[in-house]
Amino acid sequence: MLYENFDFRLYTKTQAGYFELVNAVSDITYTTNRIGSAGKLEFKLLKTAPLSFFEGDMVTLYIDYMPIFKGYVFKKTKNEKGEISVVCYDQMRYLKANQSYAISGMTASDVLKRIAADFRLSLGEIEDTGYILPAYVEEDMSLFDILARTLAKTLIATVEMYVVYDSFGKLNLKSVRKMGVNYVIGDKSLASGFEYTTSIDDETYNYIKIVRPNEATGGADTYVYNDENSIGFWGMLQFYHKVDKDTNEAQIADLGGQLLNYHNKIWDTLNITCLGVLGLIAGHTIPIEIADIGDIKRLVIDKCTHTFTGDNHTMSLELITGGL
């Protein structure tokens, strides 16, 4: 094996013990996303006589004594060869549930704590995001989306990107600025291939139009915040946003400036295939050094997939600029 102390355990609640599966398991894949989905562990194993486990049973993965994953069996598929394909998720899987919340006088940290209490989720380190969210109501929306909106509003207001992630059974919330690792990945270290994209196609806007209903006139008040310089280069890329009738002009001006500052830029993304580094997950920031794309950059891992096959550990990384 690639690692000297490869320790894979499947915990079964019914038998209250560990099955050591290192000799039976193959093709392990561990995937994390920065936003919108749970950590996912997939593996295959051969059915053996004493082995019996069920949906909902706990799974833990250690490699070289490092805790990598703690989650639960959600899906099993068997075939005629006696192979079992297993899909496990960490506790963020429970954020797929829909719920309604009235957000008032709360930070994104407060919203996460409320959700964790309501849905019996374990919390770890929760950084104070500081920014008080404007009052609004979320109705029949997934908890993933509710959290994503709180973090997006915080990012636009503060230019600070935060990430919610599971660390071996505990939900954490941190700024990506505090999630830096010092492994340098590039064309001279670890990387075997890359694809680099720059774009103004998806998240770039240089003309922000904010509309507020006006009950007195029966119409609406329109406020525009734009950058004529980038409009001259890229054309007019409009972002339309409607605010509540009670939003005052100072609040609108703050929002318009924040939206323009956030969206009025070229976005770059980088996909890399490389040798695996234990412990890397989505949300970490990492230095990238590739000659063809210029100076060294520290990028945010948007998606991270670890693959363990035989003696090989490889990674596929999707990286973004983020709030750095």
RAZIPE-V700108 format. One record per backbone hydrogen bond with DSSP energy under -0.5 kcal/mol. NH is the residue of the N-H (numbers start at 1). CO is the residue of the C=O. E is the energy in kcal/mol with one decimal. If there is no record, write none. Layout:
[[NH;CO;E] [NH;CO;E]]
//
This chain:
[[6;3;-0.7] [7;5;-0.8] [7;62;-1.6] [8;6;-0.5] [9;60;-2.0] [10;19;-2.0] [11;9;-0.5] [11;58;-2.1] [12;10;-0.5] [12;17;-1.7] [13;11;-0.6] [16;12;-1.0] [17;12;-1.0] [19;10;-2.1] [20;18;-0.5] [21;8;-2.0] [21;19;-0.8] [24;21;-1.3] [25;21;-2.2] [26;44;-3.0] [28;308;-1.9] [29;42;-2.8] [30;306;-2.4] [31;40;-2.8] [32;304;-2.4] [34;302;-3.0] [40;31;-2.8] [41;88;-2.4] [42;29;-3.0] [43;86;-1.8] [44;26;-2.5] [45;84;-1.8] [46;24;-0.9] [47;82;-2.7] [51;48;-1.4] [52;50;-0.5] [56;73;-2.9] [57;54;-2.1] [59;71;-2.5] [60;9;-1.8] [61;69;-2.5] [62;7;-2.2] [63;66;-2.1] [64;5;-1.5] [65;5;-0.8] [66;63;-2.3] [67;65;-0.5] [68;61;-3.0] [68;66;-0.5] [69;61;-1.5] [71;59;-2.6] [72;89;-2.5] [73;57;-2.5] [74;87;-2.8] [75;87;-1.6] [77;85;-2.3] [79;83;-1.6] [82;79;-1.6] [84;45;-2.9] [85;77;-3.2] [86;43;-2.9] [86;84;-0.5] [87;75;-2.6] [88;41;-2.9] [89;72;-1.9] [90;39;-1.8] [93;90;-2.2] [94;91;-1.6] [95;92;-2.0] [96;93;-1.5] [97;94;-1.1] [99;141;-2.4] [101;138;-2.1] [103;101;-0.7] [103;136;-3.0] [104;102;-0.6] [105;133;-0.6] [111;107;-2.1] [112;108;-2.2] [113;109;-2.2] [114;110;-2.3] [115;111;-2.5] [116;112;-2.7] [117;113;-2.1] [118;114;-2.3] [119;115;-2.3] [120;117;-0.7] [121;116;-2.3] [124;171;-3.5] [126;124;-0.6] [127;125;-0.6] [127;173;-2.6] [129;127;-0.7] [131;129;-1.8] [133;106;-2.9] [133;131;-0.6] [136;103;-2.0] [138;101;-3.2] [139;137;-0.5] [141;99;-2.3] [143;95;-0.5] [143;97;-2.4] [144;95;-1.9] [146;142;-2.5] [147;143;-2.5] [148;144;-2.4] [149;145;-2.3] [150;146;-1.7] [151;147;-2.3] [152;148;-2.4] [153;149;-2.5] [154;150;-1.9] [155;151;-2.4] [156;152;-2.4] [157;153;-2.0] [158;154;-2.4] [159;155;-2.6] [163;174;-2.7] [164;34;-0.5] [165;172;-2.1] [167;165;-0.5] [167;170;-3.1] [168;166;-0.6] [171;122;-2.8] [172;165;-3.1] [173;125;-2.5] [174;163;-2.0] [176;161;-2.6] [178;175;-1.8] [179;176;-1.6] [181;285;-2.5] [185;183;-0.6] [185;287;-2.3] [186;189;-2.9] [187;289;-1.2] [188;289;-0.5] [189;186;-1.1] [191;186;-1.5] [191;189;-1.6] [192;273;-3.3] [193;273;-1.5] [195;271;-2.2] [197;269;-2.9] [199;267;-2.6] [205;203;-0.5] [205;263;-1.2] [206;237;-1.7] [207;237;-1.7] [208;225;-3.3] [209;207;-0.6] [209;239;-3.1] [210;208;-0.6] [210;223;-3.2] [211;241;-2.5] [212;221;-2.6] [213;243;-0.7] [214;219;-2.3] [215;213;-0.5] [218;214;-1.8] [219;214;-0.6] [221;212;-3.1] [223;210;-2.8] [225;208;-2.4] [227;206;-1.9] [228;226;-0.5] [231;227;-1.9] [232;228;-1.9] [233;229;-0.9] [234;230;-3.3] [235;231;-2.2] [237;235;-0.7] [238;236;-0.7] [239;207;-2.7] [241;209;-2.6] [243;211;-2.6] [247;244;-1.9] [252;248;-2.1] [253;249;-2.5] [254;250;-2.2] [255;251;-2.5] [256;252;-3.0] [257;253;-2.3] [258;254;-2.3] [259;255;-2.8] [260;256;-2.1] [261;257;-2.4] [262;258;-2.0] [263;259;-2.5] [264;260;-2.1] [265;263;-2.1] [267;199;-2.6] [269;197;-2.5] [270;319;-2.2] [271;195;-2.7] [272;317;-2.5] [273;193;-2.3] [274;315;-2.3] [275;190;-1.7] [276;313;-2.8] [280;277;-1.5] [283;301;-2.6] [284;281;-1.7] [285;179;-2.0] [286;299;-2.3] [287;181;-0.6] [288;297;-3.7] [289;185;-2.0] [293;290;-1.8] [294;291;-1.3] [297;288;-2.3] [299;286;-2.2] [299;297;-0.7] [300;320;-3.0] [301;284;-3.0] [302;300;-0.7] [302;318;-3.3] [303;318;-1.7] [304;32;-2.6] [305;316;-2.2] [306;30;-3.2] [307;314;-2.7] [308;28;-3.3] [309;307;-0.6] [309;312;-2.2] [312;309;-2.5] [314;307;-2.2] [315;274;-2.9] [316;305;-2.0] [317;272;-3.1] [318;303;-2.5] [319;270;-3.0] [320;300;-2.5] [321;268;-0.9] [324;322;-1.2]]
//
